[in-house]
């Protein structure tokens, strides 16, 4: 197959906060040094921001370093956090507010902003293009390319116009190869190329398994009388019960809008649990109902979150390439924030890459990246919160929460004790016969909704004739193993109704509605048989989030 080849100095996979920050910093350095530099960013979404979803409370620390004059440049951080509220929620409707002095310091958000990460990424893309970066939305990086010696050579974008049978259709267009002196992978959580690189180069050999949550979020227009710009509300406890961890949130943004959502840790053990349905009943709690009632749901989305923190960080460098942001897992789980840490990883990588290019040592593993990382505030912040996730996983929400409070208050994360959680999230699922069945109420169409109407609000679309991007390594496993042992949990952990067990006269079959996929990657993470591989579909497919 003949592919067009383009040679550049640096190719970046993913137009999220990490990738765009790296692109901007590379070009800033090139201008300062008076050097020519070619940098291109490929983005699988139909436009920059189309696949971006986050809470989001944004700490501007890394943005201050990248563009100290970001306010004058019109960055979309206009709603500073005005108040933090943390509640312990109960099923009977009670909401016990936890005093500020008792709340973990990591949940204090002074100096942060309620913002849309999608908007911020579109703004970062504008800054990058003004600096000379080429950005190609709608092009999915489908393959890592290697030199004969095994070093990373670049990436290839996916072919367009392949039919379900794997053969070219009318309008077929082969992908192109992008060869680079360095390739930066910033795909976000559970990036499919990052997953390949971690395995190929054994980057996680010294790390704990990565741990994940699934974040589900909606954007609402609410009654102006109920709107309190900058109010941040976090909840713990109900609706998640037993050993299911996570939490809820509601943030008052601009223009009489709020974002409301839930994060469910994917180490939960009951296969009957449905994160989507937990979110729907969460909104019925009076704490959230008081703001949402009478409002209008505008958008919906879901995304996995890499929350293993410091102990789960793989080695981020390999010959010719670097893993950035959530592709590596730089989110700080104690703060429930990953934008500023992802951006900082991009800045550090850009500085190491530019130094290597300027000295003519490109292609080698970037030792200077680790030197910069270990002396940065990013390292300190992640190290100080290294025990947060393992404490919750091993001790449970209450004892683990108490441990974390004591550590943050008394030791600031600097005590010598380090906790570990070495069980992968998928491995903890118990068999369905030994777990209580969870019965969820039907949606009321006012506060709670069904999956299909929710997916409709995500504007998700895929070219229907393309091969299914959700691949079963062994097609029989869902019916021979997952169904009898775990009641095929894909029916419930997927927040978009992609997986269905359909009963027929000839017996049950698994139906995969790939058209619905919002690219959250939960199936690739939580499948107890590790039988599902999320592969990138044609570029431009998936959700088209407005301001998530």
C-alpha positions as CSV (number, residue, x, y, z in Angstrom):
1,X,0.0,0.0,0.0
2,X,1.4,3.4,-1.0
3,X,1.0,6.0,1.6
4,X,1.9,9.7,1.4
5,X,4.8,10.5,3.7
6,X,5.4,13.7,5.5
7,X,8.6,14.5,7.4
8,X,8.4,16.9,10.4
9,X,10.6,17.6,13.4
10,X,7.9,16.7,16.0
11,X,4.5,15.0,15.6
12,X,2.1,15.2,18.5
13,X,-0.8,12.7,18.8
14,X,-3.8,14.4,20.4
15,X,-5.0,18.0,20.7
16,X,-5.7,18.0,24.4
17,X,-4.1,20.1,27.1
18,X,-0.8,18.1,27.1
19,X,-0.3,17.9,23.4
20,X,-1.2,21.5,22.7
21,X,0.9,22.8,25.6
22,X,3.9,20.9,24.2
23,X,3.3,22.3,20.7
24,X,3.1,25.9,22.0
25,X,6.2,25.5,24.1
26,X,8.2,24.0,21.3
27,X,7.4,26.9,19.0
28,X,8.1,29.5,21.7
29,X,11.6,28.0,22.1
30,X,12.1,28.0,18.4
31,X,11.2,31.7,18.1
32,X,13.4,32.6,21.0
33,X,16.4,30.7,19.4
34,X,15.6,31.9,15.9
35,X,15.4,28.4,14.6
36,X,13.0,26.8,12.1
37,X,10.9,24.0,13.6
38,X,8.1,22.0,12.1
39,X,5.5,20.7,14.5
40,X,2.2,19.1,13.7
41,X,-0.7,17.8,15.8
42,X,-3.1,15.1,14.7
43,X,-6.5,14.9,16.4
44,X,-9.0,12.1,15.9
45,X,-12.0,14.3,16.8
46,X,-13.8,16.2,14.1
47,X,-12.5,19.4,15.6
48,X,-10.3,20.4,18.5
49,X,-12.3,19.9,21.6
50,X,-14.8,17.4,20.1
51,X,-13.5,14.6,22.3
52,X,-12.5,16.6,25.3
53,X,-14.5,16.0,28.5
54,X,-13.5,17.0,32.0
55,X,-15.2,18.3,35.2
56,X,-13.6,20.8,35.2
57,X,-12.0,22.8,37.9
58,X,-8.8,24.1,36.4
59,X,-5.7,25.1,38.3
60,X,-3.9,27.7,36.1
61,X,-0.4,27.0,37.4
62,X,0.9,25.4,34.2
63,X,-1.0,28.0,32.1
64,X,0.8,30.8,34.0
65,X,4.1,29.3,32.9
66,X,3.1,28.8,29.3
67,X,1.3,32.1,28.7
68,X,1.7,34.5,31.7
69,X,-0.6,36.9,29.9
70,X,-3.4,34.4,29.3
71,X,-6.1,36.7,30.6
72,X,-5.1,39.4,28.2
73,X,-5.1,36.9,25.4
74,X,-8.7,35.9,26.1
75,X,-8.3,32.5,27.7
76,X,-11.7,31.1,28.6
77,X,-11.1,31.0,32.4
78,X,-13.6,33.6,33.5
79,X,-15.4,32.0,36.5
80,X,-13.1,31.8,39.6
81,X,-14.1,29.3,42.3
82,X,-16.1,31.3,44.8
83,X,-17.0,28.7,47.4
84,X,-16.3,25.0,48.1
85,X,-18.9,22.7,49.6
86,X,-18.3,19.1,50.5
87,X,-21.1,16.8,51.6
88,X,-21.6,13.3,52.9
89,X,-24.8,12.0,51.2
90,X,-27.3,9.5,52.4
91,X,-30.0,7.6,50.7
92,X,-32.7,9.2,52.8
93,X,-32.0,12.5,51.2
94,X,-29.7,13.9,54.0
95,X,-26.7,15.9,53.0
96,X,-24.2,16.5,55.9
97,X,-21.9,19.3,55.0
98,X,-18.3,18.6,56.0
99,X,-16.7,21.8,57.5
100,X,-13.9,23.4,55.6
101,X,-11.3,22.6,58.3
102,X,-12.3,19.0,58.1
103,X,-12.3,18.7,54.4
104,X,-9.0,17.4,52.8
105,X,-6.7,20.3,51.8
106,X,-6.6,18.8,48.3
107,X,-10.3,19.6,47.8
108,X,-9.8,23.3,48.5
109,X,-9.9,25.1,45.2
110,X,-8.8,28.7,45.9
111,X,-7.3,30.3,42.8
112,X,-8.9,27.8,40.5
113,X,-11.5,28.3,37.8
114,X,-14.8,26.5,36.8
115,X,-14.2,26.1,33.1
116,X,-14.8,24.1,30.0
117,X,-11.7,22.1,29.0
118,X,-13.0,21.9,25.5
119,X,-13.1,25.7,25.2
120,X,-9.6,25.9,26.8
121,X,-8.2,23.4,24.2
122,X,-9.8,25.3,21.3
123,X,-8.1,28.5,22.7
124,X,-4.8,26.7,23.1
125,X,-5.1,25.5,19.5
126,X,-5.5,29.1,18.4
127,X,-2.3,30.1,20.2
128,X,-0.5,27.1,18.7
129,X,-1.5,27.9,15.2
130,X,-0.5,31.5,15.7
131,X,2.9,30.2,16.6
132,X,3.2,28.2,13.4
133,X,1.9,24.7,14.6
134,X,0.0,22.7,12.0
135,X,-3.1,21.0,13.5
136,X,-5.0,18.3,11.6
137,X,-8.4,17.5,13.2
138,X,-10.3,14.5,11.8
139,X,-7.1,12.4,11.4
140,X,-6.8,9.4,13.7
141,X,-3.4,8.1,14.5
142,X,-3.9,4.4,14.1
143,X,-0.4,2.9,14.0
144,X,3.0,3.5,15.6
145,X,5.8,3.4,13.1
146,X,9.3,2.1,14.1
147,X,12.8,2.3,12.6
148,X,14.6,-0.9,11.9
149,X,16.4,-0.6,15.3
150,X,13.1,-0.5,17.1
151,X,13.1,3.2,17.9
152,X,9.9,5.2,17.3
153,X,9.8,6.7,13.8
154,X,6.3,8.4,13.8
155,X,2.7,7.4,13.2
156,X,0.4,6.5,10.4
157,X,-3.2,7.9,10.2
158,X,-6.0,5.5,9.6
159,X,-7.3,4.6,6.2
160,X,-10.7,6.2,5.2
161,X,-13.4,4.3,3.3
162,X,-12.7,0.7,4.4
163,X,-15.8,-1.4,4.4
164,X,-17.0,-3.8,7.1
165,X,-15.4,-6.7,5.1
166,X,-12.0,-4.9,5.4
167,X,-12.0,-4.1,1.7
168,X,-11.8,-0.5,0.2
169,X,-15.1,1.1,-0.8
170,X,-15.8,3.9,-3.2
171,X,-14.0,7.0,-2.0
172,X,-11.3,5.0,-0.3
173,X,-8.3,7.1,0.9
174,X,-5.2,5.6,2.4
175,X,-3.8,7.0,5.5
176,X,-0.5,9.0,5.5
177,X,2.7,8.4,7.4
178,X,4.1,11.2,9.6
179,X,7.8,10.6,10.2
180,X,9.3,12.7,13.0
181,X,12.5,13.2,14.9
182,X,10.4,12.9,18.0
183,X,6.8,11.7,18.5
184,X,4.8,12.9,21.5
185,X,1.8,10.7,22.5
186,X,-0.9,12.7,24.2
187,X,-4.0,10.6,23.5
188,X,-5.6,10.9,26.9
189,X,-6.6,8.1,29.3
190,X,-6.0,4.6,28.0
191,X,-4.7,5.8,24.6
192,X,-4.6,2.8,22.3
193,X,-1.1,3.7,21.0
194,X,0.2,4.5,24.4
195,X,-1.1,1.1,25.6
196,X,1.0,-0.5,22.8
197,X,4.1,1.5,23.7
198,X,3.8,0.7,27.4
199,X,3.7,-3.0,26.5
200,X,6.4,-3.0,23.8
201,X,9.0,-1.1,25.8
202,X,7.9,-2.5,29.2
203,X,7.4,1.0,30.5
204,X,5.3,-0.1,33.5
205,X,7.7,-2.7,34.7
206,X,8.5,-0.9,37.9
207,X,5.0,0.6,38.4
208,X,1.8,-0.5,40.1
209,X,-1.1,-1.3,37.7
210,X,-2.8,1.8,36.4
211,X,-6.2,2.4,38.1
212,X,-9.2,4.1,36.6
213,X,-12.6,5.7,37.2
214,X,-15.3,6.4,34.8
215,X,-16.5,10.0,34.8
216,X,-20.0,10.7,33.5
217,X,-21.1,14.3,33.0
218,X,-24.0,16.5,31.9
219,X,-24.2,20.2,31.1
220,X,-27.4,21.9,32.2
221,X,-29.1,25.3,31.7
222,X,-30.7,26.2,35.0
223,X,-33.0,28.8,36.5
224,X,-30.9,32.0,36.9
225,X,-32.4,32.4,40.4
226,X,-30.7,29.1,41.4
227,X,-27.4,29.9,39.7
228,X,-24.3,30.8,41.9
229,X,-21.3,31.4,39.6
230,X,-18.2,29.7,41.0
231,X,-19.9,27.5,43.5
232,X,-18.2,24.0,43.7
233,X,-20.2,21.2,45.2
234,X,-18.6,17.7,45.9
235,X,-20.4,14.7,47.3
236,X,-19.3,11.4,48.8
237,X,-21.2,8.5,50.0
238,X,-24.6,7.7,48.4
239,X,-25.5,6.5,45.8
240,X,-22.3,4.5,45.8
241,X,-22.5,1.8,48.5
242,X,-20.6,-1.2,49.7
243,X,-17.0,-1.1,48.4
244,X,-17.8,1.0,45.3
245,X,-15.8,4.2,45.5
246,X,-16.0,7.5,43.8
247,X,-17.9,10.8,44.2
248,X,-20.3,13.3,42.8
249,X,-19.9,16.9,41.7
250,X,-21.8,20.0,40.6
251,X,-20.1,23.1,39.4
252,X,-21.7,26.4,38.6
253,X,-20.1,27.8,35.5
254,X,-21.0,30.9,33.4
255,X,-24.2,31.8,31.5
256,X,-26.6,30.2,34.1
257,X,-25.1,26.7,33.4
258,X,-24.0,24.0,35.7
259,X,-22.0,20.8,35.1
260,X,-23.1,17.8,37.1
261,X,-21.5,14.4,37.2
262,X,-20.2,11.3,39.0
263,X,-16.9,9.4,39.0
264,X,-17.1,5.7,39.8
265,X,-13.9,3.9,40.5
266,X,-13.5,1.0,38.1
267,X,-12.2,-1.4,40.8
268,X,-15.8,-2.0,42.0
269,X,-16.7,-5.7,42.6
270,X,-20.4,-6.1,42.0
271,X,-21.0,-6.8,38.3
272,X,-24.7,-5.6,38.6
273,X,-23.5,-2.1,39.2
274,X,-24.2,0.4,36.4
275,X,-22.3,3.7,36.6
276,X,-24.7,5.4,34.2
277,X,-27.7,4.4,36.4
278,X,-25.9,5.4,39.6
279,X,-25.5,8.8,38.1
280,X,-29.2,9.1,37.1
281,X,-30.4,8.3,40.7
282,X,-27.7,10.6,42.1
283,X,-29.4,13.6,40.5
284,X,-32.6,12.8,42.4
285,X,-30.9,13.6,45.7
286,X,-32.2,16.9,47.1
287,X,-28.6,18.4,47.1
288,X,-28.6,18.2,43.3
289,X,-32.3,18.5,42.6
290,X,-32.5,22.0,44.2
291,X,-30.3,23.3,41.3
292,X,-31.4,21.0,38.4
293,X,-35.2,21.0,38.8
294,X,-36.9,23.0,36.1
295,X,-33.6,23.1,34.1
296,X,-32.8,21.7,30.7
297,X,-30.1,19.1,30.0
298,X,-27.9,20.4,27.1
299,X,-25.2,17.8,26.7
300,X,-24.0,14.4,27.9
301,X,-20.7,12.5,27.8
302,X,-18.4,10.0,29.5
303,X,-14.7,9.4,29.8
304,X,-12.4,7.1,31.7
305,X,-10.0,8.7,34.1
306,X,-6.5,7.4,34.8
307,X,-6.3,7.8,38.6
308,X,-3.5,5.6,39.8
309,X,-1.3,8.6,40.4
310,X,2.4,8.5,41.2
311,X,2.7,4.8,42.0
312,X,1.2,3.8,38.7
313,X,3.3,6.1,36.5
314,X,5.1,4.2,33.8
315,X,8.4,5.4,32.4
316,X,7.3,8.1,30.1
317,X,10.2,8.1,27.6
318,X,11.5,5.6,25.0
319,X,13.8,6.1,22.1
320,X,12.2,8.6,19.8
321,X,9.0,9.2,21.8
322,X,7.4,10.5,25.0
323,X,4.1,9.7,26.7
324,X,2.3,12.8,28.0
325,X,-0.5,13.7,30.3
326,X,-3.2,11.1,30.9
327,X,-1.6,8.8,28.3
328,X,0.9,8.2,31.1
329,X,-1.5,8.9,34.0
330,X,-0.3,12.3,35.4
331,X,-3.7,13.2,36.9
332,X,-3.6,14.0,40.7
333,X,-6.4,11.8,42.2
334,X,-6.3,13.6,45.5
335,X,-7.2,16.9,43.8
336,X,-9.4,15.3,41.1
337,X,-7.5,17.4,38.7
338,X,-5.4,16.5,35.6
339,X,-5.4,19.5,33.3
340,X,-2.5,21.5,35.0
341,X,-0.5,18.3,35.4
342,X,-1.0,17.2,31.8
343,X,0.0,20.7,30.6
344,X,3.1,20.6,32.8
345,X,4.2,17.2,31.4
346,X,3.8,18.8,27.9
347,X,6.0,21.7,28.8
348,X,8.7,19.4,30.3
349,X,8.7,17.2,27.2
350,X,8.8,20.2,24.9
351,X,11.9,21.6,26.7
352,X,13.7,18.2,26.6
353,X,12.8,17.6,22.9
354,X,14.0,21.1,21.9
355,X,17.3,20.6,23.7
356,X,17.8,17.3,21.9
357,X,17.0,18.7,18.5
358,X,19.2,21.7,19.1
359,X,22.2,19.5,20.1
360,X,21.6,17.0,17.3
361,X,21.0,14.0,19.6
362,X,17.5,13.3,18.4
363,X,16.2,9.7,18.4
364,X,17.7,8.9,21.8
365,X,15.7,8.4,24.9
366,X,15.2,11.8,26.6
367,X,17.2,11.5,29.8
368,X,16.8,15.2,30.3
369,X,13.1,14.8,30.5
370,X,13.4,12.9,33.7
371,X,15.9,15.3,35.1
372,X,13.4,18.1,34.6
373,X,10.5,16.0,35.8
374,X,12.2,15.0,39.1
375,X,13.0,18.6,40.0
376,X,9.5,20.0,39.0
377,X,6.5,20.8,41.0
378,X,4.7,18.1,39.0
379,X,6.8,15.4,40.6
380,X,6.3,16.9,44.1
381,X,2.6,17.2,43.7
382,X,2.1,13.6,42.4
383,X,4.5,12.2,45.0
384,X,2.7,13.9,47.9
385,X,-0.6,12.3,46.9
386,X,0.9,8.9,46.1
387,X,-1.1,7.1,48.9
388,X,-4.5,8.6,48.1
389,X,-5.8,6.0,45.8
390,X,-4.2,2.9,47.4
391,X,-5.6,4.0,50.8
392,X,-9.2,4.2,49.5
393,X,-8.8,0.9,47.6
394,X,-7.3,-1.1,50.4
395,X,-9.0,0.5,53.4
396,X,-12.4,1.5,51.9
397,X,-14.0,5.0,51.6
398,X,-14.2,5.7,55.4
399,X,-10.9,4.4,56.8
400,X,-9.1,5.3,53.6
401,X,-10.6,8.8,53.7
402,X,-9.4,9.1,57.4
403,X,-5.9,8.0,56.4
404,X,-5.8,10.5,53.6
405,X,-7.0,13.3,55.8
406,X,-4.4,12.6,58.5
407,X,-1.6,12.3,55.9
408,X,-2.5,15.5,54.2
409,X,-3.0,17.4,57.4
410,X,0.0,16.0,59.4
411,X,2.6,14.9,56.9
412,X,1.7,16.8,53.7
413,X,2.4,13.5,51.9
414,X,6.0,13.4,53.0
415,X,5.9,10.5,55.4
416,X,8.1,7.6,54.4
417,X,5.2,5.1,54.2
418,X,4.1,4.2,50.7
419,X,0.9,2.2,50.0
420,X,0.4,0.1,46.9
421,X,-2.6,-1.4,45.1
422,X,-1.3,-4.1,42.7
423,X,-4.6,-5.6,41.7
424,X,-5.8,-4.4,38.3
425,X,-9.3,-2.9,38.3
426,X,-10.8,-5.7,36.2
427,X,-9.5,-8.5,38.4
428,X,-11.7,-7.6,41.4
429,X,-15.1,-8.3,39.8
430,X,-17.0,-11.0,41.8
431,X,-19.2,-13.6,40.1
432,X,-22.8,-12.4,39.7
433,X,-24.3,-15.2,41.6
434,X,-22.6,-14.1,44.8
435,X,-23.5,-10.4,44.5
436,X,-26.8,-8.6,45.2
437,X,-28.7,-7.6,42.1
438,X,-29.1,-3.8,41.9
439,X,-32.5,-2.6,40.7
440,X,-32.5,0.9,39.3
441,X,-35.6,3.1,39.0
442,X,-37.0,4.0,35.6
443,X,-35.9,7.4,34.3
444,X,-38.5,10.2,34.8
445,X,-37.4,12.3,31.8
446,X,-36.9,15.4,34.0
447,X,-33.8,14.6,36.1
448,X,-33.0,11.1,35.0
449,X,-32.8,9.7,31.5
450,X,-32.1,6.6,29.4
451,X,-28.8,5.8,27.7
452,X,-30.0,6.3,24.1
453,X,-31.4,9.8,24.7
454,X,-28.2,10.7,26.5
455,X,-25.9,9.5,23.6
456,X,-28.1,11.6,21.3
457,X,-27.0,14.7,23.3
458,X,-23.4,13.8,22.8
459,X,-23.8,14.1,19.0
460,X,-21.9,10.8,18.6
461,X,-21.6,9.5,15.1
462,X,-19.5,7.0,13.2
463,X,-19.3,6.0,9.5
464,X,-21.6,3.0,9.7
465,X,-20.0,0.9,7.0
466,X,-16.5,0.9,8.6
467,X,-15.1,-2.2,10.4
468,X,-16.2,-2.4,14.1
469,X,-13.5,-0.6,16.2
470,X,-14.5,-2.6,19.3
471,X,-12.7,-5.9,18.7
472,X,-13.2,-9.2,20.5
473,X,-10.0,-11.2,20.7
474,X,-12.1,-14.3,21.2
475,X,-15.7,-13.8,19.9
476,X,-17.0,-16.7,22.1
477,X,-15.9,-15.4,25.4
478,X,-18.8,-12.9,26.1
479,X,-21.3,-15.8,26.0
480,X,-19.2,-18.7,27.3
481,X,-17.5,-16.9,30.1
482,X,-18.7,-13.4,30.8
483,X,-22.4,-14.2,30.7
484,X,-22.5,-17.2,33.0
485,X,-19.9,-15.8,35.5
486,X,-20.6,-12.1,35.5
487,X,-23.9,-11.7,33.8
488,X,-21.9,-10.0,31.0
489,X,-21.1,-6.7,32.8
490,X,-20.5,-4.8,29.5
491,X,-24.2,-4.3,29.4
492,X,-23.9,-2.2,32.5
493,X,-20.5,-0.6,32.7
494,X,-20.8,0.9,29.2
495,X,-22.4,4.3,29.6
496,X,-23.6,4.4,26.0
497,X,-25.5,1.2,25.4
498,X,-22.9,-0.3,23.1
499,X,-23.1,-3.8,24.4
500,X,-26.4,-5.8,24.5
501,X,-27.2,-9.4,25.1
502,X,-30.0,-10.2,22.7
503,X,-32.1,-13.3,23.3
504,X,-33.2,-15.3,20.2
505,X,-34.7,-18.7,19.6
506,X,-31.3,-20.0,18.7
507,X,-29.9,-18.6,21.9
508,X,-28.3,-15.5,23.2
509,X,-25.9,-13.4,21.2
510,X,-23.8,-10.3,22.0
511,X,-24.7,-7.2,19.9
512,X,-22.2,-4.4,19.6
513,X,-23.7,-1.1,18.7
514,X,-20.4,0.6,17.8
515,X,-22.3,3.6,16.4
516,X,-23.1,4.6,20.0
517,X,-19.5,4.6,21.3
518,X,-18.5,7.8,23.1
519,X,-14.8,6.7,23.2
520,X,-14.7,6.4,27.0
521,X,-12.5,3.3,26.9
522,X,-14.3,1.7,29.9
523,X,-14.8,-1.6,28.0
524,X,-11.1,-1.9,27.3
525,X,-10.4,-1.4,31.0
526,X,-13.2,-3.2,32.9
527,X,-13.9,-6.3,30.8
528,X,-13.1,-9.1,33.3
529,X,-11.7,-11.4,30.6
530,X,-9.7,-8.5,29.0
531,X,-11.1,-9.6,25.7
532,X,-12.2,-6.3,24.3
533,X,-9.7,-4.1,22.4
534,X,-10.7,-0.5,21.7
535,X,-9.2,0.4,18.4
536,X,-9.4,3.8,16.8
537,X,-12.3,4.2,14.3
538,X,-12.1,6.5,11.2
539,X,-11.0,10.0,12.0
540,X,-13.8,12.4,12.8
541,X,-16.0,9.7,14.4
542,X,-17.2,9.6,17.9
543,X,-18.7,12.3,20.1
544,X,-18.9,16.0,19.2
545,X,-19.0,17.7,22.5
546,X,-19.8,21.4,22.5
547,X,-18.3,22.8,25.7
548,X,-17.6,19.8,27.9
